[in-house]
Amino acid sequence: MTISLDAALSGLKTAQQTLDVISTNIANASTPGYTRKILPQYSLFVGGTGVGVAAGVISRNVNNALLADINNQSSVVGRYNIRQKYLQNIQNFHGPSEAGRSLSAQIASLANVFAKLSNAPDDINLLNDTVSNATMTTRKINDFANLITKMRTDSETDISSSVNIVNQALDTIARTNVQITTYAGQGKSTSDLEDQRDSAIQTVSQYMQISTFRSGQQILVVTKKGQTLADDAAHHLFFQASNMLPTSYYPSGGLNGLTVDSASGTDIAGDSIGGQLGALLELRDQTLPQYTAQLDEFSQRLADRFQNEGLRLFTDLDGTVPPNANDPAHVSYVGFSSRIKVNDAIISDP
């Protein structure tokens, strides 16, 4: 009779534990980072006779391969979201084609006013209108150049913020790795800690492409090139913002890299690290500098063509037109788009 009561009580106790797990699953069904928990059960036997039911340690019911795919896609989505955010600023600067706010629309306006002036070259009003339009053109070019430089500065600010978020997540991964190892050795459930660790790994994956490897109870997090980011300790990222100029570039051109473990550690900025951090570095070091280079070349050609026609309309700050260069290594007009202006002599005497 006693054995029967014990068996019934063990069954009730296990059923209650199961209900607790189920209710927790339902309550957290929409909680970010929470995974479904299960309570293993096994029968107790004495001399071949069943004497009750016992509950095991609560564990998670997850698909690790699916989690890895989610992390990879998080990196891809993070990269494209950042690029869309930044490049939208350029789209907004130019505006829709019908608004007539783009640089090409301003150049067309300058061409039109010169066409009018050619029919009445002594008309003082047309002369002043032409100088005014030319000034608007240089301001449009200057504003575009300054926007690009500001976006590069903003990218460094976002890199610094992203590095702080990643480092916090790496701390969480390292801490939970140690706790999970300890709990598992004590026969305790590690499911909640594993949820915390997975959530931190997903955070890191949004900012850079990573790979994960299981070593016992721990998960090792490494970059795509194999630098360790987290094991039982966090290997922090280090980044220092620079004094951004139109002529700044990476590497060795005044811009800092992104290092692991210390400020003098392995530089991963040039490794196409993926995610939001990779996109920010790509924007700072490749995409936006290409815009600047194209705008500088456009500005120099514009000034040079007017000068070749006998009119030094657009100049640098010192009143000169930077010479053309076919060799990219000897370009003398880097940053010219941020400095181009209407010749002071023409402003004073149209």
C-alpha positions as CSV (number, residue, x, y, z in Angstrom):
1,M,0.0,0.0,0.0
2,T,2.8,2.4,0.9
3,I,4.6,1.7,-2.4
4,S,1.4,2.4,-4.3
5,L,0.9,5.7,-2.5
6,D,4.6,6.7,-3.1
7,A,4.1,5.8,-6.8
8,A,1.0,7.9,-7.0
9,L,2.6,10.9,-5.3
10,S,5.7,10.7,-7.5
11,G,3.4,10.7,-10.5
12,L,1.5,13.7,-9.2
13,K,4.7,15.6,-8.4
14,T,6.1,14.9,-11.9
15,A,2.8,16.0,-13.5
16,Q,2.9,19.2,-11.5
17,Q,6.4,19.9,-12.7
18,T,5.4,19.2,-16.2
19,L,2.5,21.6,-15.9
20,D,4.8,24.2,-14.6
21,V,7.1,23.8,-17.6
22,I,4.2,23.9,-20.0
23,S,2.7,27.1,-18.4
24,T,6.2,28.7,-18.6
25,N,6.4,27.8,-22.2
26,I,3.0,29.3,-22.9
27,A,3.7,32.5,-20.9
28,N,7.0,33.1,-22.8
29,A,5.8,32.1,-26.2
30,S,6.4,35.6,-27.5
31,T,9.4,36.4,-25.4
32,P,12.5,37.2,-27.6
33,G,15.2,34.6,-27.1
34,Y,13.1,32.2,-25.2
35,T,13.1,28.6,-26.4
36,R,10.7,25.8,-25.6
37,K,11.6,23.7,-22.6
38,I,10.9,20.1,-22.0
39,L,11.0,18.0,-18.8
40,P,12.3,14.4,-19.3
41,Q,10.6,11.7,-17.3
42,Y,11.6,8.2,-16.5
43,S,10.1,5.3,-14.6
44,L,11.4,4.0,-11.3
45,F,11.7,0.2,-10.7
46,V,12.5,-1.9,-7.7
47,G,13.0,-5.6,-8.3
48,G,11.4,-5.2,-11.7
49,T,8.3,-3.6,-10.3
50,G,7.4,0.0,-11.1
51,V,7.4,2.2,-8.0
52,G,6.9,5.6,-9.5
53,V,8.0,8.3,-11.9
54,A,10.9,10.7,-11.6
55,A,11.6,13.9,-13.5
56,G,14.9,14.7,-15.1
57,V,16.6,18.0,-15.7
58,I,14.7,20.6,-17.7
59,S,16.3,21.0,-21.1
60,R,15.7,23.0,-24.3
61,N,14.0,21.7,-27.5
62,V,15.9,23.6,-30.2
63,N,17.3,23.0,-33.7
64,N,21.0,24.1,-33.5
65,A,21.4,24.0,-37.3
66,L,18.4,26.4,-37.6
67,L,19.9,28.7,-35.0
68,A,23.2,28.8,-37.0
69,D,21.2,29.7,-40.2
70,I,19.4,32.5,-38.3
71,N,22.7,33.9,-37.1
72,N,24.1,33.9,-40.6
73,Q,21.0,35.6,-42.0
74,S,21.1,38.2,-39.2
75,S,24.6,39.1,-40.3
76,V,23.4,39.5,-43.9
77,V,20.3,41.5,-43.0
78,G,22.4,43.7,-40.6
79,R,24.8,44.6,-43.4
80,Y,22.1,45.6,-45.9
81,N,20.1,47.6,-43.3
82,I,23.1,49.7,-42.6
83,R,23.9,50.3,-46.2
84,Q,20.2,51.2,-46.9
85,K,20.2,53.6,-44.0
86,Y,23.3,55.5,-45.1
87,L,22.7,55.5,-48.9
88,Q,19.2,56.8,-48.3
89,N,20.8,60.0,-47.0
90,I,22.4,60.5,-50.5
91,Q,19.0,59.8,-52.1
92,N,17.4,62.3,-49.9
93,F,20.0,64.9,-50.7
94,H,19.3,64.7,-54.4
95,G,15.6,64.3,-53.9
96,P,13.1,62.9,-56.5
97,S,13.9,63.8,-60.1
98,E,10.8,66.0,-60.4
99,A,12.0,68.2,-57.5
100,G,14.9,69.6,-59.4
101,R,17.2,69.5,-56.4
102,S,19.9,67.2,-57.7
103,L,23.4,68.2,-58.7
104,S,22.7,67.4,-62.3
105,A,19.6,69.7,-62.2
106,Q,21.8,72.5,-60.8
107,I,24.3,72.0,-63.6
108,A,21.5,72.1,-66.2
109,S,20.3,75.3,-64.6
110,L,23.8,76.8,-65.0
111,A,23.9,75.7,-68.6
112,N,20.6,77.4,-69.2
113,V,21.7,80.7,-67.7
114,F,24.8,80.7,-69.8
115,A,22.7,80.1,-72.9
116,K,20.7,83.2,-72.1
117,L,23.8,85.2,-71.4
118,S,25.3,84.2,-74.8
119,N,22.4,86.1,-76.4
120,A,23.0,89.3,-74.3
121,P,26.6,89.2,-72.9
122,D,26.4,92.8,-71.7
123,D,23.2,92.4,-69.8
124,I,24.2,93.2,-66.2
125,N,21.2,91.3,-64.7
126,L,22.1,88.2,-66.7
127,L,25.7,88.5,-65.7
128,N,24.7,88.7,-62.0
129,D,22.3,85.9,-62.4
130,T,25.0,83.8,-64.0
131,V,27.4,84.5,-61.1
132,S,24.6,83.7,-58.6
133,N,23.8,80.5,-60.3
134,A,27.5,79.5,-60.4
135,T,27.7,80.2,-56.7
136,M,24.7,78.0,-56.1
137,T,26.4,75.3,-58.1
138,T,29.5,75.4,-55.9
139,R,27.4,75.4,-52.8
140,K,25.6,72.3,-54.0
141,I,28.9,70.6,-54.7
142,N,30.3,71.7,-51.3
143,D,27.1,70.5,-49.5
144,F,27.3,67.1,-51.2
145,A,31.0,66.8,-50.3
146,N,30.4,67.8,-46.7
147,L,27.5,65.3,-46.5
148,I,29.8,62.5,-47.5
149,T,32.4,63.5,-45.0
150,K,29.7,63.8,-42.3
151,M,28.4,60.3,-43.2
152,R,32.0,59.0,-42.8
153,T,32.2,60.6,-39.4
154,D,28.8,59.2,-38.5
155,S,30.0,55.8,-39.5
156,E,32.8,56.0,-37.0
157,T,30.3,57.0,-34.3
158,D,28.1,54.1,-35.2
159,I,31.2,51.8,-35.2
160,S,32.0,52.9,-31.6
161,S,28.5,52.3,-30.5
162,S,28.4,48.9,-32.2
163,V,31.7,47.8,-30.6
164,N,30.3,48.6,-27.2
165,I,27.2,46.4,-27.9
166,V,29.3,43.6,-29.2
167,N,31.6,43.7,-26.2
168,Q,28.7,43.5,-23.8
169,A,27.3,40.5,-25.7
170,L,30.8,38.8,-25.6
171,D,30.9,39.3,-21.9
172,T,27.5,37.6,-21.6
173,I,28.7,34.7,-23.8
174,A,31.8,34.2,-21.7
175,R,30.0,34.5,-18.4
176,T,27.3,32.0,-19.3
177,N,29.8,29.6,-20.7
178,V,31.4,29.4,-17.3
179,Q,28.1,29.2,-15.5
180,I,26.7,26.5,-17.8
181,T,29.8,24.4,-17.3
182,T,29.4,24.7,-13.5
183,Y,25.7,24.0,-13.5
184,A,26.0,21.0,-15.8
185,G,28.7,19.6,-13.4
186,Q,26.2,20.0,-10.5
187,G,23.4,18.3,-12.4
188,K,21.4,21.6,-12.6
189,S,19.3,22.8,-15.6
190,T,21.3,25.1,-17.9
191,S,18.4,25.9,-20.3
192,D,17.8,29.5,-19.2
193,L,21.5,30.2,-19.3
194,E,21.7,28.7,-22.8
195,D,18.9,31.0,-23.9
196,Q,20.9,34.0,-22.6
197,R,24.0,32.7,-24.4
198,D,22.1,32.2,-27.7
199,S,20.6,35.6,-27.5
200,A,24.0,37.2,-27.0
201,I,25.4,35.2,-29.9
202,Q,22.5,36.4,-32.1
203,T,23.4,40.0,-31.0
204,V,27.0,39.5,-32.1
205,S,25.9,38.0,-35.4
206,Q,23.9,41.1,-36.3
207,Y,27.1,43.2,-36.1
208,M,29.6,40.8,-37.7
209,Q,29.7,37.4,-39.4
210,I,30.8,34.7,-36.9
211,S,31.2,31.0,-36.5
212,T,30.4,29.0,-33.4
213,F,31.9,25.7,-32.2
214,R,30.9,23.6,-29.2
215,S,33.6,22.5,-26.8
216,G,32.1,20.5,-24.0
217,Q,29.4,22.7,-22.4
218,Q,30.9,25.8,-23.8
219,I,30.4,27.5,-27.2
220,L,33.4,29.2,-28.8
221,V,32.7,32.3,-31.0
222,V,35.2,33.2,-33.7
223,T,35.3,35.7,-36.6
224,K,35.1,34.5,-40.2
225,K,38.9,34.6,-40.3
226,G,39.2,32.5,-37.1
227,Q,40.0,35.1,-34.4
228,T,38.5,34.0,-31.1
229,L,35.9,36.4,-29.7
230,A,34.5,34.4,-26.8
231,D,35.2,31.2,-24.9
232,D,35.5,31.2,-21.1
233,A,36.6,34.8,-21.5
234,A,35.6,37.7,-23.7
235,H,38.1,38.9,-26.3
236,H,36.9,42.5,-26.7
237,L,36.9,44.6,-29.9
238,F,38.8,47.9,-29.8
239,F,38.1,51.0,-31.9
240,Q,39.0,54.7,-31.7
241,A,37.3,57.3,-33.8
242,S,39.5,59.5,-35.9
243,N,39.5,63.2,-36.9
244,M,37.7,62.7,-40.2
245,L,38.8,64.7,-43.3
246,P,37.9,64.4,-46.9
247,T,41.5,63.2,-47.5
248,S,41.4,60.6,-44.7
249,Y,41.6,56.9,-45.6
250,Y,42.3,53.4,-44.2
251,P,44.9,52.0,-43.7
252,S,47.7,54.4,-42.9
253,G,45.7,57.5,-43.9
254,G,44.6,58.8,-40.5
255,L,41.8,56.3,-39.9
256,N,42.0,53.5,-37.3
257,G,41.2,49.9,-37.7
258,L,39.2,47.5,-35.6
259,T,41.3,45.2,-33.4
260,V,40.7,42.2,-31.2
261,D,42.0,41.7,-27.6
262,S,43.7,45.1,-27.4
263,A,44.3,48.4,-29.2
264,S,47.4,46.8,-30.7
265,G,45.8,43.5,-31.4
266,T,44.9,41.8,-34.7
267,D,43.3,44.3,-37.0
268,I,40.2,42.9,-38.7
269,A,38.9,46.1,-40.3
270,G,40.1,45.0,-43.8
271,D,38.7,41.4,-43.5
272,S,35.1,42.1,-44.8
273,I,33.8,41.0,-41.4
274,G,30.1,41.3,-42.5
275,G,27.1,42.4,-40.4
276,Q,26.5,46.0,-39.4
277,L,30.2,46.6,-38.4
278,G,31.4,45.2,-41.7
279,A,28.9,47.5,-43.6
280,L,30.0,50.5,-41.6
281,L,33.7,49.9,-42.3
282,E,32.9,49.3,-46.0
283,L,31.0,52.6,-46.2
284,R,33.8,54.5,-44.4
285,D,36.7,53.0,-46.3
286,Q,35.3,52.1,-49.7
287,T,31.8,53.2,-50.7
288,L,31.8,56.8,-49.5
289,P,35.4,57.5,-50.5
290,Q,34.4,56.5,-54.0
291,Y,31.6,59.1,-54.0
292,T,34.2,61.7,-52.8
293,A,36.7,60.7,-55.5
294,Q,34.0,60.9,-58.2
295,L,32.8,64.3,-56.9
296,D,36.4,65.6,-56.8
297,E,37.0,64.5,-60.3
298,F,33.7,66.0,-61.5
299,S,34.6,69.3,-59.8
300,Q,38.1,69.4,-61.3
301,R,36.8,68.7,-64.8
302,L,34.1,71.3,-64.4
303,A,36.6,74.0,-63.4
304,D,39.2,72.8,-65.9
305,R,36.8,73.0,-68.9
306,F,35.7,76.5,-68.1
307,Q,39.4,77.5,-67.8
308,N,40.2,75.9,-71.1
309,E,37.5,78.1,-72.7
310,G,39.3,81.2,-71.2
311,L,37.0,81.6,-68.2
312,R,38.5,80.8,-64.7
313,L,35.0,80.6,-63.2
314,F,35.6,77.9,-60.6
315,T,38.7,77.7,-58.5
316,D,40.3,76.4,-55.3
317,L,40.5,78.6,-52.2
318,D,43.7,80.2,-53.5
319,G,42.2,81.1,-56.9
320,T,43.8,78.3,-58.9
321,V,42.4,75.3,-60.7
322,P,43.9,72.0,-59.7
323,P,45.6,70.3,-62.7
324,N,44.2,67.2,-64.2
325,A,46.0,63.9,-63.6
326,N,45.7,60.6,-65.5
327,D,47.6,58.7,-62.8
328,P,45.4,58.2,-59.7
329,A,48.6,58.1,-57.6
330,H,49.4,61.7,-58.4
331,V,45.9,63.3,-58.2
332,S,46.3,66.8,-56.9
333,Y,42.6,67.6,-56.4
334,V,41.7,65.3,-53.6
335,G,39.0,67.1,-51.5
336,F,38.6,69.8,-54.2
337,S,34.8,69.3,-54.1
338,S,34.6,70.5,-50.5
339,R,36.7,73.7,-51.5
340,I,35.5,74.6,-55.0
341,K,34.2,78.2,-55.2
342,V,33.5,80.9,-57.7
343,N,36.6,82.9,-58.5
344,D,36.7,86.0,-56.3
345,A,37.8,88.2,-59.3
346,I,34.6,87.3,-61.1
347,I,32.4,87.9,-58.1
348,S,33.9,91.4,-57.7
349,D,33.5,92.1,-61.4
350,P,31.1,89.9,-63.3
